[in-house]
Amino acid sequence: MAPWALLSPGVLVRTGHTVLTWGITLVLFLHDTALRQWEEQGELLLPLTFLLLVLGSLLLYLAVSLMDPGYVNVQPQPQEEAKEEQTAMVPQAIPLRRCRYCLVLPLRARHCRECRRCVRRYDHHCPWMENCVGERNHPLFVAYLVLQLVVLLWGLYLAWSGLHFFQPWGLWLRSSGLLFATFLLLSVFSLVASLLLASHLYLVASNTTTWEFISSHRIAYLRQRPSNPFDRGLTRNLAHFFCGWPSGSWEALWAEGEEEEEGGSQAV
């Protein structure tokens, strides 16, 4: 690997996240917080649980940021190409989408300028992970948000437990200034993580993506339909998102909704 590859945005962002995560954890241990008090009293279960949660959130972060989000194969194998052609022949009303870089786009895929690849069921490009969130890593991304929010809220409580405001201002600033800055930082991160988690749970429950939610008026396969063509109810949406069931292509699901709407209009 070339030396300058170590200065790539992905390496810098992931290194910064790792350093920040363990730096905040170290601050919580070094100050007179509930975490340190548990340790001094010999109650090691809670400190160890907190460390394991921090480690778990960091590993999930690295997994989501390093894994393939669902890149579209630019040069598919002959069997795969034939299968996609057969699938595309079923829903004839689906508008053909093309990418100037990756040729034909599957339904719900989008080209990411940062990654320079087309991503299946594209949700968004996350600058904090320096990776796209797509069909393959979106479930892990939601799991990461849940675990990260638990760690942040627990860390917020621990930081508050170490802030004692009865000292003189100068002495308090020297002894607790870093811990107070950590508390403010955790407050901001907790708010951001809460909003992200709430929005993604809503998107998952309705089987839509951030890109589709924001740009539905500009997406051809959504402009033609009065409602979300991929929404099949809360239970089936969650089962498909987290477990991949029921299986099937987005093209077939889109065509199924088209047939239902045509049947309903004819019945009226």
Secondary structure, 3 states (H helix, E strand, C coil): CCHHHHHCHHHHHHHHHHHHHHHHHHHHHHCCCHHHHHHHCCCCHHHHHHHHHHHHHHHHHHHHHHCCCCECCCCCCHHHHHHHHHHHHCCCCCCCCEECCCEECCCCCEEECCCCEEECCCCEEECCCCEEECCCCHHHHHHHHHHHHHHHHHHHHHHHHCCCCCCCHHHHHHHHHHHHHHHHHHHHHHHHHHHHHHHHHHHHHCCCCHHHHHHHHHCHHHHCCCCCCCCCCHHHHHHHHHHCCCCCCHHHHHHHHHHHHHHHHHHC
